Amino acid sequence: MSHEAAKTDASGRVLLPAAFRRALRVQPGDDVILVLSADGALSVLPGRAAIRQAQALVRRYVPRDVSLVDELARERRAEAPAGNAETALALAGELDLPIYTPDSAWHELGPLAGVAVRRIR
């Protein structure tokens, strides 16, 4: 285990020593995860390492041939109300949700009362 002293600046930032950045293979702009344990120890994980840990945890419970993305999409399609664009617009109006649309459809949706339509540019 390596030890090195560091100080916080006025904003509370701590600079990771160069040897630690090299060991963690952390580059400027990379995401890191900070973990504070119950005993006050601070751990720094590169974002990619945290993602690998999360993936390993999920894989303990989900077989490799199962796509959670596909399952979620299937569930959302099954839960979606049957109907057409008018049904979706009516629901958006009831829930006070904005509708985002490309410029090509702006003229069709703009006049609908009670629905905030915003153009995508």
C-alpha positions as MATLAB code, in Angstrom:
seq = 'MSHEAAKTDASGRVLLPAAFRRALRVQPGDDVILVLSADGALSVLPGRAAIRQAQALVRRYVPRDVSLVDELARERRAEAPAGNAETALALAGELDLPIYTPDSAWHELGPLAGVAVRRIR';
ca = [
       0.000    0.000    0.000;
       1.356    3.436   -0.919;
       1.106    6.490    1.310;
       1.656   10.102    0.407;
       0.613   13.309    2.118;
      -1.635   15.768    0.293;
      -3.389   19.005    1.204;
      -6.773   20.392    0.347;
      -7.038   23.781   -1.322;
      -9.494   26.540   -0.386;
     -12.213   24.828   -2.445;
     -11.681   21.455   -0.743;
      -9.954   19.893   -3.742;
      -7.191   17.341   -3.308;
      -4.596   16.823   -6.001;
      -3.822   13.160   -6.617;
      -0.055   12.692   -6.677;
       1.382   11.774  -10.090;
       2.441    8.307   -8.928;
      -1.135    7.578   -7.798;
      -2.601    8.867  -11.082;
      -0.223    6.628  -13.018;
      -1.060    3.610  -10.845;
      -4.783    4.218  -11.322;
      -4.270    5.071  -15.016;
      -6.284    8.251  -14.497;
      -5.974   10.975  -17.128;
      -7.128   14.608  -16.912;
     -10.909   14.686  -17.300;
     -11.442   11.028  -16.326;
     -14.265   10.226  -13.922;
     -13.350    8.870  -10.506;
     -15.544    7.499   -7.752;
     -14.805    8.489   -4.164;
     -15.782    6.000   -1.466;
     -15.780    7.011    2.191;
     -15.764    3.996    4.503;
     -17.235    3.911    8.008;
     -13.767    4.211    9.537;
     -13.079    7.439    7.605;
     -10.830    5.942    4.931;
     -11.183    7.482    1.481;
     -10.805    5.292   -1.604;
     -10.486    6.561   -5.162;
     -11.649    4.290   -7.982;
     -11.262    5.107  -11.656;
     -14.736    5.357  -13.191;
     -14.054    2.419  -15.500;
     -13.160    0.230  -12.488;
     -16.417    1.177  -10.753;
     -18.330    0.274  -13.920;
     -16.585   -3.115  -14.094;
     -17.494   -3.777  -10.445;
     -21.136   -2.886  -11.095;
     -21.215   -5.083  -14.206;
     -19.738   -8.002  -12.246;
     -22.391   -7.544   -9.557;
     -25.195   -7.534  -12.137;
     -23.747  -10.597  -13.888;
     -24.037  -12.552  -10.630;
     -27.812  -12.271  -10.987;
     -28.404  -11.866  -14.739;
     -27.240  -14.483  -17.257;
     -24.885  -13.243  -20.006;
     -27.406  -14.069  -22.750;
     -30.063  -11.782  -21.199;
     -30.134   -8.138  -22.310;
     -31.558   -5.896  -19.613;
     -31.921   -3.125  -22.199;
     -34.073   -5.344  -24.414;
     -36.152   -6.479  -21.436;
     -36.756   -2.875  -20.344;
     -37.752   -1.872  -23.882;
     -40.207   -4.804  -24.059;
     -41.705   -3.838  -20.686;
     -42.096   -0.203  -21.714;
     -43.771   -1.155  -24.988;
     -46.164   -3.467  -23.112;
     -47.011   -0.699  -20.632;
     -47.469    1.992  -23.293;
     -51.065    2.975  -23.932;
     -52.473    1.718  -27.194;
     -53.251    4.488  -29.608;
     -51.593    6.992  -31.813;
     -49.790   10.307  -31.630;
     -52.987   12.084  -30.555;
     -53.218    9.807  -27.504;
     -49.601   10.559  -26.607;
     -50.170   14.293  -27.054;
     -53.295   14.216  -24.926;
     -51.428   12.374  -22.186;
     -48.543   14.864  -22.402;
     -51.021   17.721  -22.040;
     -52.603   16.135  -18.970;
     -49.208   15.627  -17.358;
     -47.942   19.068  -18.431;
     -45.021   17.506  -20.310;
     -43.298   19.282  -23.182;
     -43.251   17.569  -26.557;
     -39.986   17.730  -28.468;
     -40.233   17.443  -32.208;
     -38.076   18.096  -35.265;
     -38.876   21.204  -37.330;
     -40.604   19.021  -39.929;
     -43.446   18.211  -37.505;
     -43.587   21.603  -35.746;
     -46.449   22.951  -37.865;
     -48.588   19.889  -37.072;
     -48.138   20.091  -33.287;
     -47.870   23.828  -32.661;
     -51.605   24.619  -32.686;
     -52.554   21.926  -30.149;
     -54.017   23.559  -27.079;
     -52.627   22.685  -23.686;
     -49.418   21.079  -24.923;
     -46.064   22.834  -24.703;
     -44.266   21.986  -27.942;
     -40.590   22.764  -28.317;
     -38.657   22.518  -31.539;
     -35.477   20.479  -31.832;
     -32.829   22.270  -33.853;
];
